[in-house]
Amino acid sequence: MIWLTWRQFRIQAIAALAALAVLAVAYGLTGPHLASLYTQSCGTGGSCTGARLQHFIAAVKADGACPLLYFTGGAIMYLAPLVIDAFWGAPLIARELETGTYRVVWNQSVSRRRWLLVKLAVTGLAAMAFAGIAGLMLSWWAGPVDRAGGFPVGISQLSRFQPAIFDTRGIVPIGAAALAFILGVAIGLFIRRTIPAMAVTMGLFAVALVAMPLYISPHLVTPAQYTHPVSVSLTTMQETSNGEINDPVTSMPGAWILSDVVITPSGTPFQMPDAPACQNGSQQQCDAWLASQALRQHVVYQPASRYWTFQLLETAIWLGLALGLSALCLWKIKTV
């Protein structure tokens, strides 16, 4: 059974190994350079702050390869589970049912459940290994950027704890790949058509990728929060779509900022009024008027120290869902 599974899966396996080889070469050749930029700017120990941090950020932004590899790597890690569920998981059973070859396969000495267990074990573990190795390579390469608080984006930094980056690093890709694969298998088992199953699984897993950081992860651990006086300025504050303003947090590198709102003394979100000092006056006059409003900054966040706690929790959720779907497939295959 293992040999047969390998024969059917060898093309996907070779493609995965080739992709890992390309990533290894790209990150292996450029990783030492990125690390040297960090060492030159921030030294070998301690935190990277102040002028040293700004020097490192400027060096990273000036190097054309660093932004390209940083964001390309993230995009690859998001695409990987979608490819796994559509091209590895969905055809696993759906193709057998669609072409009728299941009549031969399931009339051999190997039972349906054993056949499925071997398929899930070999292909599923390969998917998890691919995602895990790719994610760890990206985490290693981006280590200097993460130690500096994240990649510079505008006046703030995109840390590894932010939702856009979190699912591409550490061990989370292993759980995501496991769920993506078994979701494809389950949908293929129920739909029994390869192409429709591929489309449905890609759509469902894309929804899962969006739902996790928006509706699940923020509630896994009670967030921390603080409120303190703030001297807002037109040069630093940002206006949101509903007219509220915030003052981007730069004092907690690596933290996941869930909410950042400038509030009035009464506790309500502050909105830019049509104050004469800001409508007709100079920037200095407007800043002086804002300073007189006794505004405070209220921030809800997950500290950077909780990064690995969230990595473990989210990975456990993905793997738990994958195990549940595996049990469903083992039950369903007896009734096909």
Residue, then its C-alpha position, 0 to 999 in steps of 0.5 A: m500500500i505504501w509503495l502504491t501510494w508513493r507511485q500515485f503521489r510521486i509527481q506532487a512529491i517531486a514538485a514539493l521537493a523542487a519548491l523547497a530546494v528553490l526556497a532553500v537556495a533563495y533564503g540560504l544565499t540571502g539570509p547571511h546578508l540580512a543577518s549582517l545588516y542587523t549586526q552592523s546596525c544593532g550589534t550582536g546582543g540586546s534590543c534594537t531601538g532608537a537610531r540603531l533600529q532606524h538605521f537597520i530599517a533604512a538598510v532593509k528598505a534600501d535592499g531590493a531583495c529583502p522586501l521581495l523575499y519577505f512578502t513573496g515568502g509570505a504569499i507562498m506560505y498562504l498559497a501552499p495550503l490552498v494548493i495542498d487542499a485542491f491538488w493533493g487532498a481533493p483528488l485523493i478519493a474523488r478521482e477514484l470515485e469519478t473514474g470508477t477505479y475504486r471498484v478494483v481498489w476496494n475489492q482487494s485484500v486491503s480494506r477501505r479503511r486501511w487503504l484510506l488510512v495509508k493514503l492519509a498518513v503518507t500524503g498528509l504527513a508529506a503535506m505537513a512536512f512541506a509546510g513545516i520546513a518552508g515555514l521554518m525556513l522563512s522564520w529563520w530568514a526573517g529572524p533579524v527583521d522580527r528581532a527588530g520589531g517587524f518589517p517597516v510599513g509606513i510609519s509602523q512595522l509589520s511584526r510576525f504577530q500580526p495576522a497577515i504574517f502570523d500564519t506563515r511562520g513557526i509551526v502554524p503552517i503544519g496545522a494549516a497544511a494538515l487541515a487543508f489536506i484533509l478538508g480536500v479529502a473530505i469534500g472530494l469524498f462527499i462531492r465525488r467529482t474532482i474539479p468541483a471538489m477542488a473549487v469548493t475546498m479552495g473556497l472553504f479553506a480561504v474562508a477559514l484562513v480569514a476567519m481564524p485571525l478575525y473571529i477566533s485568534p483574538h479571543l483565545v487569550t484575554p488581551a492586555q490593555y492600557t490607557h494613558p495621556v497622549s499628545v497627538s500631532l497631525t504628523t503622527m496620528q491617523e484618521t480612520s474611515n469613520g472619522e476617529i483618530n489613532d496614534p500608531v503604537t511604536s513602543m511595543p515592537g512585536a506586539w499584536i495591536l487589536s485596537d488603538v483608539v484616541i479617546t476623550p476624557s469621557g471615554t468616547p472615541f475622539q473624532m476630528p471636529d471642525a475646529p477653527a484652529c485645525q480648519n484655518g490655522s497652522q499645523q502648530q495651532c492645530d497641534a496646540w488645540l489638540a493638546s488642550q483636549a486632554l486626550r488619551q490613547h486606549v490600546v488593546y493588544q497581545p504582548a509579543s511574549r505570547y507569540w508562541t502561546f498563540q502558535l501552539l493554540e492555533t496549531a492545535i485548533w487546525l490539527g483538532l479540526a483535521l483529526g475530526l475530518s479524518a474520523l468523518c472520512l473513515w466513517k463515510i468511506k464505509t457507506v460509499 
